[in-house]
Amino acid sequence: MARDTLNARQPGYIRVDSDTALHYRDWGEGAPLVFLSGWTLNADMWNYQCAPLATRGLRCVAFDRRGHGRSSDPGRGYDYDTLADDLEAVLDARGLEHVSLVGHSFASGEIVRYLSRHGARRVAGIVLVSPASTPCLLKRADNPGGLDASLFEDSIDEMLTSFPDWIDRRAQAYFSPGTSRTTIQWTADMMLGTSLFAAAQLSRVQMQTDFRRELAALDVPALVLHGDCDASAPLEITGRPTAAALARATLKVYEGGTHGMYFNQAARVNEDIRAFVTQWQA
């Protein structure tokens, strides 16, 4: 049965189970992109990608992951398998095929797990912006360059003591120097709108998950965009080895780029995404 084009394009909610509905937006016409937000952020973080790209012949879909933004907080499902299933529910509900998945930070792991779990039948390519979950964050015998588990646990304890203060102590390093206090507050408001339980659960999941085998098995075109001044996800620990692990990846390093370069360097990010997505549309 054909989708009702008018109703299908209205913003709203996708129900994935009896307790969980995911808020989404769907802007523009053309080659489809689906945007996945960073940890504790929501679809609004992509405003400065979705709005301009939607006017340039692309269809931009973004949604709030469970426990984030306007989506439900069911108190469960804060693991990569469930998040990958949620993404499949969004793609299915919106009738999306030959889609480019664009993920920031934590969402790099969601995209990898989605491809491992559901395959690439719907996916034309992936764009990882400042990936922070891949390939393997935790120091292990076979991953000596990883980070000690105590650093993650201390951060989670600090967050559970006062998430507003946790955010404030990291805000300046997240963005480029000179970023307005208004922009920083906008981001903090998004983060504080996230379920604290979900934030803590996902932080632990991110720390513990080793994506190296999954990355090596992927065979889709990939673009990795990463800043060389990213304090949240250092290039040499995340972005560069992630690109090296992917068989068909291109890495673009942004000089002076930070974890918030989707905002501070939005025009460049947008052009790189547009060029990557449209290369196979000609």
Phi, psi and omega in degrees: 000134180291143177289146171288106188301318183294307183293327182293339184260006178277139177295149180176222186228147174245120181272124181258337172199185187295337183253353192228123173235135183254125177283137179221164169227152187217103187243140170085176180229151176123203180302130187274139171237141174240125185258129177246129187279163175288171180305128179066006173259175180222189186304334182298334180299336183267010182306322187271005164256309187296316183297308180291322182290330178293337177272358183243032172083024178237148176263120187246114178248131177223147180218159177270123178296159180305139182080001182240147172053235185265001178279166181293154173244084185283354180078014179203170177084018180268069179211160187295325180298313181294320179296323176296321177293324176298318178297317177300322178297321178294312181299319180292315182295327180268003177063040188266130176226160179049048187263150171258125179266127181241117183233141177253134167058244180309326186293347175301320178292322177300316182294316179298314180294324177301312181294324177293323188270324186244353180080180187253018185298332179263352196251127176271326181187172180227147175235121179251115181258116181051054183302137184232357181253344186243156355278324180201115186275328190277138175293128179222172179301322180263011178218063186295342179276359179286181183260147180292140182302330182297330178295319179291316182295321177297320179295319179294319178299318178297318180296318181286344174279315177198097180296321177303319179288324176303314180296314185299322182291342183247357190297315185295320181288338182292319181257174176285154177305140179090358177297136186293152177297329179297317179295317178299318179294322176303316179291318178299321179297320176299314183296319181286346175277358180270144174305124179296325177297314178298317181301315181291317180299315183290328176297319178292319178299317179300317181297319192272345189270131178255112184261009189298315179293321180295317178300315184296337183272351185279143180223061176232152175301137184222143174236126178246121178249124185213142178270148180275002176239030182280108180279336182281322181220086184304135183310316186286343179265329187240291189299310184294311178293332175297312179298321181294330182281339182271130186295330188234042184259147168243130178255129173241120181261127180266117177295126181078003182287139178245185181294336179264027185289345172299337176259308185292330179235042187301317183299318180290316177302314182298316181294321178294319177295313182300314181297320180295315185289322186273356183296331179257011178264349184294000000 
